[in-house]
Amino acid sequence: RNPVRTARPSLVRYSEPIFGVVTPGIIQDTFLHMAMENERYLSELCGEAGCFKDTRIVEFIFLLARKWSLTESATYQAVEIFERYILKLLEEFSNLTLGKEEGSSWASLKAQMEDTYILRLVSCIQLASKFSFHYKIVNNKMVLKFLKSLGFSYTTEELLESELAILKTLHFQVNVPVPLAYVEVLLEVLGYNGYLLPTKELHEMCKRLLSLSYLLRNNIYDTLLKSSIESSSPSELQLAKFVSVKEDLMLLAVGVIGASSFLLNHEDWNQVVEYLNSTTGISLQSITEAVYAILKHSLGLGSTVDGC
């Protein structure tokens, strides 16, 4: 199915990003590529995916990214780079220790990770800033000053070695998909199809709910899991299968857009959900459950959300 049907000329200028100026063909290709990339990523997930998007880690990255004036995309990329780096490190170490003393090997890895944890975390932020193509990157002087404030005495050479260690572990594949890109491309597609005009207000609400969804990730997906299985006590198998739901960037994007639309224009909310369903193929029930979970925890609501 062609997700983009007709072009909508636009004379209105928006702040970053600017919607409505890219040709339908490019938007179509971008949307289809991102959908395929999301499916490929989900098909290759390991059981521990998402474990290193802990609230404390995300909050640390968000606060430091704000301090260093990173873009939202670079901020999310830092989260994703760190998560994938740690998972890849654990995978490689596990393969190396097959047949060896497992207890002592894992103890050694734990000690190694504890020694460099903050350094690697900051290096992921620095790498994300460099790959964002933003004019203001996080330079070594800024990083060293920050680390010194925490009591660490690293050198410029050690910073470079840390970045290289991350790049090598990830086989230099650090330009990873980020959820904000899915939100913005999907808004563009909906706008071109005449479904949902991307406005500055809607875009800002989406950005706020997306950041809250990362900070409240555990609570949101716990609610979503229990809703999908209709039980408060999921089995180990159900938890394992749910990993792909937690890592589905397209589902997160439709949930954020749906929740933002609910808050800004409650009357047209059901129609927006239908648009999201027809554009992405994600079921109405899945979208509704994702919207409910995001609204419940982002707004601190009780057991029900009116109209959701």
N, C-alpha and C positions, 0 to 999 in steps of 0.2 A: 504494500500500500504506500502511495506517495504521501508523506506527511505534510507537504506544502502544496496547496492547491492554487492559490492566486496571490500575486504580489500586491502589497498595499503601499502606495506611495506615501511618503511622510515628509512634511515640511516642518515638523516640530523637532527641536533639538533637545536631547536629554543629556544629563550628566552621565559619567561613565557607568555602564556602557551605553552606547547610542543604539536604540532599537529602530528597526524599520528601514535601514539603509543598505543592508546586504541583500544580494539577489536571491530569489527563491531557490535557485539551483544550488548555491553554496550552502544555504541553510539546510536544504534537504540532505545533501551529502554529509554535512557535519552531524546532523541529527542521527542519520542512519549509521555513520561511523561510530559515534559515541554509544549508540544502543548495542552495536556489535561488540565494541570494546568492553562494555559493561558485562555482557553475557559471557565473553571469553574469560574475564577476570573472575566471575562467579563460578565458572566451571573448573577453575584451577585453585580454588580456595583450600587452605589447610584448616584443620580443626581449631587452631588457635587464633584465626583471623579476628581482628577486632579487640583482642585482649590488651593491646598496648595503646588503646584510645581511651584509657582511663581518664576520669574527670580531672584528676590532678595534673596529668600530663597535658591534656588539652588546655586547661586553664593557664598553665605555665607558658605554653607556646602562645596562646592568645595575648596574655599580658606583655610578654617580651616582644611579640610582633607589633603590638600597639606602641610600645616604648620606642621601637626602632622604625615606626611608620611604614610597616609592610602593607602591601595590598591584601585584600581579603583572600584572593586566589593564592598568593604566596603563603599566607598563613595556613590555609588548608593543605597546601602542598607539603609544608613542613610537617604537619601531623601525619600525613600519609607516608612521607619518606621515612620518618622515624619508625612508624609501625612496620613497614615492609623491611626496613633494615634489621630490626630486632628479630623479626620472624625468620628472615633469611639467615641471620647469624645462628639462631637456634637450630635451624634445619641443617646447616653445614656442620655445626658442631656435633649434632646427633649422628650424622653420617660418619664422621671421623672417629667417634667413640664406640662404634659398633664392635662388640667383642672385647672391649676394654673394661677396666674397672669403672662402672657407670657412676657410682656414688662419688668417688674422688674427682672424676672428670667434670661432673656437673658442679661440684663445689669449686673447682678451679675456674670454670666459666662464670659462676656467680661472682666470685671475687674480682675477676677481670672486668665484668660489667659494672660492678659497684664502683670500681676505681675510675672508670671513664664515662659513667652514665650521664652526668650533667654536660660534660664536654661533647659527647656525641649528640645529645639533645640540642645543644646550642649550635653545633655544626650543621645539623639538619635545617635549622632556621636560616643559617647563613647560606647554605646551598640553595634553599628555596628562593631566597632573595636574589641570588645570582641568576637563577633560571627563570625568574619572572620578567626579565628584560626591562625592569624598572630602572629609571635613571639613578635612583638612590639605593645602592646596595648596602648590606651590612658588612662593613670592612673589619679587618683584623683588629684595628685599634679599638673599635667599639666593643668587640667581643672580649678582648683581653681586659678592658676596663670593667666590664660587667662581671667576668669570672673572678677578677681580683676582689670585687666587692663581696663575693661569696666566700672568699678565703682561698681561692685557687691561684697557683702561680704557674701558669702555662706560658710557653713561648710561642712566637709566631710560627716557628717550625712545627711545633706540636699541633697547632691549629690546622696547618696544611696537611699534616699526617693524618689527623682525624678526618678531615674531609675526604682524603684519598682512601682511607679505610672504608668509609661508607660507600663511596663510589665503586670501589672494587667489589665489595660484598654484594652490591646491587647490580653488578656487571654494567655500571654506568647508565642504567635505566632508571633515571630519577625524574623524568618528565611524566609524572603519573596523573591519572584523571582526578579531578577534584569536584566535590558536589556542587559548588557554586556554578561551575561551567554547565552542569546538567540543568540547573535551575534557569540560567540565563538563556541557554539555547532553546529549552522547552518554552519559555516565555515568548521567545522570538517566533517559534513555530506557531504557537497559539495566536499570536498577533497577526501573522501573515494570513492565517486561515480565517481571520475575522472572529475568532472565538473569544479571546481575552486580550484586550489592548494593554501591552506592557507600559505602565506609567511609573513615574519616579516613586510615587507613594507605594505602589505594589512591589516594586523592586526593593525598596528599603525595608518593607515589612518582611519580604522573603529573606533578606540578609539577616535580619534580627532573629527570625524564627530558626534559620539554619544554624546560627551560632548557638542558640539555646538548645537546639537538637543535639549538637555535639557535646555541650556541657552536661546535658541531662540525658545523655545517650542510654545509660543503663536503665533508668526508670522508664523511659519512653519505650524501649524495646522489650522490657519486662511486661509492660502493659499490653503491648502488641502481641507478644507470644501467648500470654494467658488468654487474650481475646480470640486468637486464631485457633487455639486448641480447646477452648472453652473449659479450661481447668486451671486451678491455681498451683498445681504441682506437676510441672512437666517432667517427663522421663529423660534419661540420658540421650536416648535416640532422638527425641523431639528437640532437645537442646542442640544436638549435633546438626540436625537438618535445618535448624533456624539460623545457623551461622550465615547462610547465603542470603537470608532476608535482611539481617543486620548490615550486611555489606553491599546491598543493592542500592547503588547511587541513583538509579532511575526512580525507584520506589520512594527514596528519601526526597527527591526533587518534587515528585507529584504530591507527596504529603505536605511539604513546605508550601507549595503554591496553593494547594487546596485550603490549607489552614489560613494562609494569608488572605485569600479571597473570602473566606468565611468571616474574618474579622473586619474586612474593609467593606464588603457588600454581601451581607447575609442573605438578602432576597434572591440573588442569582447564584448562590453557592451550589445548589444541586445541578444546575446547568454546567457550571465550571467542572464539576466532578465528571459529568458525562463527556465533556470535551477532553479531559485528561485521559479518560478510559479509551475513547475512540482514537486518540493520537498515539498512545503508548501501548495499548493492548493490556494494560494492567487492569484487573477486575475492579468493578465498582466497590465490591466489599473490601478488597485490600486497600483501596484508596481511602475509603471512609474510615477504616480502622486505623490507618496511619495518621490521618488528619485528627481523629479523636485523641490518639495517644499524644500527639504533639501539642494539641491545644490543652489537654488535661494537665500536662506537666509544665508547659511553658507559662501558662496562666495561673497555675496553682489551683485548678478547679477540682471539684469533688468527683463523684462517681459518674456524673452525666454532663454532657455539653448540649445545651438546647439546640435542637435542630440538626445535630450531628449524629 
